[in-house]
Amino acid sequence: MSAVAVPGRPSTAVWTTRRSRRARLGAAGRRAAIYGGSVAVSLLALAPLWWMLATALMTNQQLYSRTPQFFPNPITFENFPRGFVQSNFPRYFVNTVGLEAAVLLGTLLSCSLVAYSFARIPWPGRDAVFVLVLATIMLPPQVTLIPLFILFRTLGWISTYLPFVVPAFLANSPFSIFLLRQYMRSIPSELSDAGRIGGCNELRLFWNLILPLCRPALASVAIFAFVAVWNVFLHPLVYLQKGELQTVAVGLCFFQNESGTDLTPLMAASTITLVPVLVVFAAFQRYFVQGIALTGMKG
């Protein structure tokens, strides 16, 4: 039966239009709330970075004025040359960049090889060994600091970069192994089977076939390794007992001890140390997001 319009009451089409309009308004309200909350959280996370940059662009009179200033007025750049030159900071930058290059090369090569053996080569006890490797993630670095220090001192590696470089070439990052292994398991096994039929051995399959397909996962591992080495403080402080060998993180601590309450050059130096991390993340952001999104798609 067709709907009969009752005088004084809206028709069915009017009610449907009103419901759809309310649904659209409700969806728009939820989206606005989500976007607003995301913007608020982002601003809250960026507040310390803004305070650091604003302080680096201020003079001491502006920083310690009775009226708090959230925007430097006028802007001054004289703190950056002071922060970069003071406390032997260029030397710390060179040390950290060289150490980063060696550690990144060792981590990518060794962890990708180990991950390939866990993901693509069947051998007895493979899964049990992989679980043991993952279990080492639960060990905090402070637990192994003293035994490693005794070992490196016995080997004569104290005050050298060998305690950082040699473990990197021995796949000392279980998290990187996990990321690469999960990504490699998402690659179809038919590709490896076709390569074996064509006469490729496992090393050639790894280098020519699997590794080029793992660029997103390798970018993720590179970013994590870069940030870890760039920000590490405790291990360089313990192992590198010569001041001229120290890294940026320890150099900032030395700078703080020397500058005391002179915060403006310290914040300028901190801003300078943040730039390489932002550049690396911006350069590999696309691969990083893709690698994190695809990792773990296959058991």
N, C-alpha and C positions, 0 to 999 in steps of 0.2 A: 504494500500500500504506500502511496506517496505521502510525504509529510504534509500535514495541513497546517497552514499558518494560523496561529491563534492571535486575534487582535490584542495588541498591548504587550505581546511577548516576542523576543527576537527569534528569527528563523534559525534552522539548523546551520545554514551556511554562515550566519553571523557568529553563532557560538563557536564553530570550527575556526573561523578567522581570529576570534578573540583568543582561543586556546593556543593557536600557533604563534600569535603575537606574544603572548605571555611566555611561551617556551623560548622564543628567540630572545626576549628580554632577559629571561633567567640565564640562558647560556651566555649572553653577552656580559651579564653581571658577574658570572663565575669566571669568565676569561679575564675581565677587568680586575677582579680580586686576585687571581693568580699572577697576572702581570704586575700588579701593584706590589704584591708581596715579594715577588722576585726582584723588583727594582729596589725595594726597601732593604732586602737582605744583601743585595749587591753593593748598595751604598754603604751599609754597615761594614761589609768586608773591605771596601776600598778606603774607609776612613783612616786607618793607620798609615796607608800608603800616601794619602793626601797630606796627612800631618807631617810625614817625613819629607815629602817634596816641598811643602810650604816652608818648613823650618830651614831646609837647605837654601831657599831663596830669600831668607830674611837676614837682617842684621841682628846682632845681639841686643841692640836697643829695642827693636821691634819684638823680639822673642820674649824679653823680660819686662816688657811694659806692663803697667797696671791693668790696662784694658786688653783683654785677650784678642789677638788678631788671627783670624782664620785664613786671611788672604794677605800675602806679602805686598806691602805698598810703602815705598817703591820696591820693585823686584831687583835683586842684586845677584850677580853670578860669581862674585869674588870668592865664595866659599868653595866652589868646585876645584879651582886650581890649588887652593890651600888643602882641601881634603884629599886630593889625588897625590900631591907631592909630599905632604907631611907623613912622617912615620914610615918612610921607605915603601910606600904603597905601590908604585910601579913594579918594584921587584916582586911583591906578593902576587900581582896580577900575572906576571910572566910565569912564575912558579905554578900557579893554579892552572893556567891555560895548558902548559906542557903536561902537567899531571892529568888533566882532563883528557887530553888526546890519547895518552898511553892507556889510561883506564878504560876509556870508551872502546878503543880498538880491542883490548883484551876481553872486555865483557861481551861485546857483540860476537866475536869469533868463538870464544870458548862456550858461552851459554847457548849459542845457536847450535853448536855441535852436540852438546849434551842433550838439548831439547830434541834434536833430530833423532838421536838414539832412543829416547823415550817415546817418541811419537811414531816413528816410521820403521824401526827395526825391532822385530820380535826376538827377545832373548830371555832365558830363564830368570825369573825373579825380577823382571823389569818393573812391574807395578809396585812391588814391595820396596824396591830401592827408591822409586819415585816418591812414595809416601814418606820414607825416611828423609829424603831431601826436603820435602815440604815441611816436615816437622822441625827442621832447623830454623824456619822462619820465626818460631815461637821463642827462640833464644835471643834475649836482648844483647846488644853488642857489649854492654858493660860486663856481662858474665864471662865472655871470652877475652876480655882486654888483658888481664894479667897473664894467663897462659900464653897468649900470642906475644906479649911483650917479652916474656922469658925466652920463647922460641926465637924471636927475631934478634934479641940481644945475643943469644948463643951463636946465631948465624952471622953476627956482625953487621946486621942491617939497620941498626939504629942510626938516626941522622942521615938516612938515605931515603929515596922514594921506593925502594924495593918492597917494603911492607904493603904498599898500595898497588904497585904494578904487578908483582908476581901473583898474588891471589886473584887479581882480575883475569889473568890468563889461565887460571885454574878453575874458572867458573864458580866463583864464591858468592854468586847472587841467586839464591833459589827462587826468588820472586821473578827474576828475568827468565829463568828456565821454565817456570810455570807458564808465563805469558806466551813464550815462544812455542812451547809444547802444545798448548791448547790451540794456538793458531795453526800450527802445522797439522794437527789432527783434523782441522776443517778442510784441508786440501784433499781432493779426491784421490783415493789410492790408485785409481786406474792410471793416473799420470806416472806414478812410480813403476807400475807394472809395465807400462809401455816402454819406459826407459830401460828397464832391465831386459826386456825382450830385444831392444836395440843394442844391447851389449854394454850398458853403462854400469859401472860399479857404484857402491853406495856413496863414496866421496864425490864422484862426478854428479850423481843424482842430487846430492846435497848442494853442491856449489852452483851447478848450471840450471837446475830445475826448481828445487824447493826454496832456496835462499832468495832468488829474485821475486818469488811470489810472496815473500814475508816482509816486504818493505814497510807496510803499516805497523806490524808488530815490532820490527827492528827500530822504527822511529819512536815507538812508545818506550821501548827499553832504553834507547839512547837518551830520551828526555829524563826518565827516572834516574838513570845513572849520572847524567850531567848535574842534575839538581842535588843528588846525594853527595857527590864529590865536591861540588861548589860550596855547599853549606856545612860540610862536616867540620866539626870543631875539636872534639875530644881526641880523636886518633892523631891528627897532625900535632896537637899539643904534646902528646905523649911520645910519639915516634920521632918527630923532627925537632931535635933538641938544639939545633942551630938556628938562630934568628933569621939568617939570610935564606933559609929553606922553607920558611913558613908560607902558609896559604892565605887567601883573602879573609876567611872567617877568623883565623887567629890574628891576622893583621888588624882587623877592626877592633878586636879586644885590646891589642897593644895601643891602638890609636885612642881608644876610650880612656885608657890609663894615663896616656900622655896629655890628652886635651882637657881632662877633668870635666868642668862644667861648661866648656866651650862646645855647645851642642851643634851649632850651625855647620862647622866643617865636618863634624862626625856624621850628621845627617846627609851632607853632600857626598861623603865617601860611601855611605850606605846606599844612596841612590845610584851611584856609579856601579857598585857591585850588583845591583839589581838588573841593570840594563842587559848584560849577557844572557841572563835567564829568560827575560822577556823576548829577546831576539831569537833565541833557540826555540822557544815555544811557538812564537809566531811563524817561524820558518817551517816547523814540522807539525803545525796544528792539525792540518787536514789529515795527514797520515796517523797522527796520534789518536784523533777521534775515531777514525776508521778502524784502527787496530784495537782500541778498547771495545768498540761496538761488536766486532766480529770475534774477539777472543772468547772462547768458551762455548761457541755455538755447537761444537761436537765434543761429547764426553771426554 
